[in-house]
Amino acid sequence: MYLYQISDLVFSYYAPEIKRPSGIFGRAMQLGKKAIVRKGGYLEKYHSDYPGLISVAGMEDLNNLAFESLPENIEKMVLDDSRELIALIK
């Protein structure tokens, strides 16, 4: 749950042969997170009304998306929260 809470996006981009619900995507919906899914895939087809849905045809499409929730200077951010996670677990 910690990773979901600190995440802006949830990656739910599955292979084309996966034609079933996703617990990862479901949790993203419950928490109101944006979710990246395969364009034309099961998740897009059955959850197209979810406002946080980001459909991409291929991984290269990620470079062309504008993610409003990400800071401008992302390369200067510390993206490793593993120390905080370890402190929470102890």
Secondary structure, DSSP 8 states (H G I E B T S, - for coil): -HHHHH-SEEEE---TT--S--HHHHHHHHTT-EEEEETTSHHHHH-TT-TTEEEESSGGGGGG---TTS-TTGGGS----HHHHHHHH-
